[in-house]
């Protein structure tokens, strides 16, 4: 039965036969503003390396030194033999960075949300989610056996209705993305905080796409709004602005003690490699020493948004370096993605079931290291491809430098 089920799954093959399969594209170079694909240079507008640090010499050097001192891996979990002094140093730095008492490093950001959300609430408690929260928040919530309620995206009236459904004497955890990973908008944290106080709820903020982008020196969503003291738990990943792999959660010391002994994805997973931990420490140094990187990613974001809007594209409610370019047709989204790759531009297609087919989009993301000429070239080519398929319906305008 299992083999038959696997064999019957042929959706990717159907897309491949159309010549439109857009996933698992192989990159043959560093993750930079230009990458090599099939031996050709391609402009990269699909990366989460918002500060452009993946190629930085200081991160590479820190990784090499860590390998020389600690070897290539830890050969165990944090719980047993896999905790290095390097991990503890990183946790101290992360806690200080986001303004919390303590932090705990996991092997990936996904594992953070699985471990935290599956352990902090019980069977009779509540986890309340924004309907557009990341998949790992949803999966962690399912593992908790708690009652999971969803409110309409960034709709505070809807959130309040969900809170009103909760039994007042039970734990109520609002888990929300700081920056939504496909839409690029920011959660309404000030109103979430007000409602959490009104209904005695707690707040967990997923800052995967916020660190290095929002707040003073890129400290995240809570810092951006001046609400760090009103948030219970902040998580982040290392695979985006911090240019490595891994994740962490930060909160008070009692919370860190609880999670050390209850978060199964920490206890039963190997710890991150020394090279990864060292490179994140180096990234934190660079973010604080070179604040112009954050300003540059915002300058690039504002420039790209203006060009896209001038060209007639619908970019939704984005406020960040994640820019959705709405195509609103799955097939055309695949077509444009292919046309762009052939024309030397890499973007990410987002289609159903990840979003409704009427909400399909190209995810266009900026790095601080993109040049204006690269942004102009990318958007010119997107406009050309969209025009060929009638996406703009004659609304396109000339894309030019200011």
N, C-alpha and C positions, 0 to 999 in steps of 0.2 A: 504493500500500500504506500509506504513512504517513497519508494523509488518511483512509483507511478505519479505521485503528487509532484515530485521534483521534476520529472520529465515533462509533465503537463504545463509547467510554468514556462511560457515561451514569450512573454511580453517583451523582454529585452531583444530576443532574436527577431521579433517582428520589426522593431525599430531599427535594428542593425540592417535588415534586408532593405529597408528604405534608405539606408545610407545616412541615417540621422542620429545614431546612438552617440550621446554626448558625455558619457561618464567614463571614469578610469582612463582619462587621457594621460599619456605617459610624458612626463617632463624629464629632460636629459641634462638639466643644469641646476644651478642654485635658484631658490625662490626669490626672484628679484622683479624689478619692473619690466624686464625683458627676460623671457625664458626660451629654452630650446625645445622644440617639439618636432620630431621627425627631421632633425638637423636644421630647422629653420628658426629664425628669430620671431618670437610672438610677444606682443605687448600683453602683460599680465594685469587684468582688471578683475581677477577672481580670487585674489589672495586675502587672507585675514591678517597679514603682517602689516598692520596699520602704520607702524613707525619705521618699517623697512629695516628691521634689525637682524633679519635672518642671515645676512651676509656680512655683518659687521666684524671687523678683525678682532675687536676686543672680546666678543662672544666666542669666536672660534678659538682664540688663545686660552680663554678660561676653560673651555671644554677640554682642550688638549692637556692642560696642566692637571685637571681633575683626573683624566684617564691615567696619566703618569703616576699620580699619587694613589688613586683608589682602584684602578682597574676599570674594566668595561661595564660592570654591573654589580649588583648587591647580593644576588643569589638568595633572596629571601624577602619576606614581608617586613614592614615597619614594626609589626607586633613582636616579631622574633629576632632574627639576625640582620634585618635590612635597614636599620637606622644608623646613619652616619652623622658625625658631627657637622658635616656639610648640610644635611637636611635640617638640623636644628638651627644652624645659622640662617638658612633660607627662611624658616618659619618665623624667626625673630624679625627678619627684615620685612617680610610680608605683613605681619601684624602691625608693625610700625607704619608701613606704607598706607594701609587702609584705615588706620586709627582704631584698632581693636587690641584687646589684651593679649590674645594668643592666636595662633594659626596652626593648621595641620595640613601637611602636604600629602596628596594622593597621586596615583600613577597616571590618571587623566582627569580632565574636567568632568567627563561623563561619569567616571567613577565617584567623583565627589557627590554629584547629585543623587546617584544611586544609593550611596552609603548614608548620606545625611538624611535625605527625605524618607528613606525606608526605616530609619531608626528613631527619629526624634518624636514622632507621634505614634499613638497606639491605635488599636482596633476601634475604639469608640471616639477617637478624636477626629479632627477635620484638617484637610489640606485644601486651600482655596487657590485656584490657578487662573491666570489670564488665559483665555482660549488660544492665544498665539504663543504661549510659553514653549521653550525648546523641548524636543522629544525626551531628553534625559530627565527633565523635571517631571514630565508625565510618567516615565518609566519608574523613577524613584518613588513617586506617589503611589503607583500601583503596588509596588512591593511592600509598602507600609501597612497594607490592610486597613488603612484609615478611610474615612468617608471623603471622597474627592468631589469637590464642587468647582464648577467653572463659571467665570463671569465673562461678559462680552469685552472684547479687546479695549483696554484703557477706558472702560465705561464705569465710572465710580458709582452711579446709581445701581448698576448691575452687581457690582461688588458688594454694596451695602445690602442688597436683597439676599445675597448668598450668606453674608454674616448673620443676618436675621434668622436664617434657617438653622443656625448652629445652636446646640444646647449651651447655655451660658457657662456651665461649670466644666466644659471640656476644653482641651487644648485646641486652639485655632491658629493655624500657620498659613499666612499668605505668602506664596512662593511666586516670584515674578522676575522676568528678565529686566535688567536695567536698560539695556538697548536690545530691541527685538532684532533677531539675527537676519531676517529676510526683509522686513519692512523698514528697518533703520530708525524707527521712532523710539522715543524714550518713555519709560513708564511714568505715570503721574504719581511719583513717590510722595510729594507733599500731601495729597489727598488720601493716599493709602495710609500714611502715618496717622492722619486725623481719624480715619475710620478704625484703625487698629487700636487707638486709645479709647475710642467710644465703645468698642465691643470687646475690649480686653484680648486682642489678638496679637500674635507675634509676626515678624517679617523676616523673610529670607530673600535676599537679592542676588540674582545670578548676574555677575559682572563680567561674564566671558568677553563680551564685545564692548565693555565700558572702560576697562582698565587701559591706561595709556591714551585714552581719548577724552573722557569726561573728568571734571574735577580738577583741583589744583594739582599740578604735576601728574595728571592722569590717574588720580587716586580713586576714581569711580563715581557711580551714580549718587550714593549717599553724600559724598563730599561735594559733588556738584550742586546739590540742593541744601547743603549745610545741615544734613539730618543723620550724620553717622551715629550719634548717640541714641537715635530712635529706631535703629535697625538692629535686629538680634544676630543675624548671621549674614555674612557676605562671602560668596564664593567667586573664584576666578580661575581662568585657565592660563597655561603657559604657552599655548600653541598659537596665540594671536599676537598682541603687541609685545609679549615677552619672548617670542621667537624661539620656543623650545617645545617640549611636550610634558604634560603633567597638569596638576591642578591643586587648588587649596580651598579651604574654608577657614574663615576667621570669625571670632566671637569672643565672649568672655572665657576665662580660664575654666569655669565649671562646664561650659559647653564643650570645650576641647577635651577635657578629661572624660566626659561622657562619650564623645565620639571615638576617642582612642580605643575604648573598650566595647563599643557597640556597633560601629559602622563596619559592616561585613566586607564591603569592597576595599576597605583599608586593611583589615585584619588578614584577609585571605588573598591579597594581591601583592606581588613584588613591588618594592619601592622604586622610585624613578632612578635612573642611572646617574652616577656622579657627574658625568659630563652635562647632563640636563640641568641638574641642580646648580652647578657652577655657572652655566650660561645664563640662567635666570637671575642670579645675583648680579652678574655683569650687566644684564639688561636693566635691572633696577637702578644701578649706578648711572647708566647712560641716560635713562629717563629723567633722573634728577639733575644730572650735570648738563644736559642738553635740552632744556625746555623748548627750544625753537623747533624741535621735531614735532611736538604736539601742535604748535602754531601752524607749522607747514602743512600738516595733514588737514587742518581746518581750512587753510587757504585753498588747498587743492579741492577740498570738498565743495566749498562755496563756488569756486570757479567752474567745476564740472556741473554742478546743479544749474548754474546760470546758462551754460551752453546747452544742456539737455532741455531745459524749459524753453529756451529761445528756439530750439529745433522742433518744439511741439510735443515733446514726450510727457507722459503722465508719470511723475515720480512719487506719487502718493504723499504721505505725511512724514517722510524721512527728515531727520534733523542731524544726521551723523554721516561718517564716511561710507556707510552702507546705503547705496542708492538703488532702489527698485525701479526698473524701467518696465512698465506694464505693457505687455503684448496682448494679453487676454485671449490667447488662443494657444493650446498646447502644441499643435502641429507647427504653427508659425514660429513659436518659441524655439522648437528644435531646428527648424530651417534656418532661422537667423543665427543661432549658435554655430551651426555648421558653416554658413557663409562667412561669418566673422573669423572663425579659426582659419579658414582658407585664405582670408585676407589679412591674417597676422594679428588677430585680436582674440584674447581669451576672456570669456565671461561665463558665468554659471547660469544654466537654465533652471528655473523653479516651476514645476508643472504639477498637475494633479497626480496622486492624491495629497501631495504636500500642501498644495493650495487648491481651491476650486479652479476648474478649467477656465472660468471667466476672470480669474485673478492671476493667471500665469504671467511670469515676468523673467527678465534678465536681471541677475544680481550683479551690479557693477560696484566695485569697492576700490577705495583709494588708499594709497600709501603716501607717507610724507616724502618719499623719495621719487615719486612721479614728477616729471617735468611738465610744464604747461604745454609744450609741444607734443608730448606723449598723450596728454589728456585730449588735446585738440584732435590729434590723429585718430585716437580711439573713437571719439564721439562722431567725427566725420564719417568713419566707416560704419558705425552703428546706424547713423542716419541714412546712409546710402542703402544698407541692407534692408532697413525697415521700409524705406520708400519703395523698393522693388516689390515688396510683398503687400504694399497698400496699408501698412500699419498706421501710418500718419495721416492718411486720407487727405493729402494736400496741405497739411498744417505745417510741414517742415519749413524751416527758414535756413538761411545760410549760417553755417557755423564758422566763426572767425575769432581771432584773438582780440582782446580788448586793448 
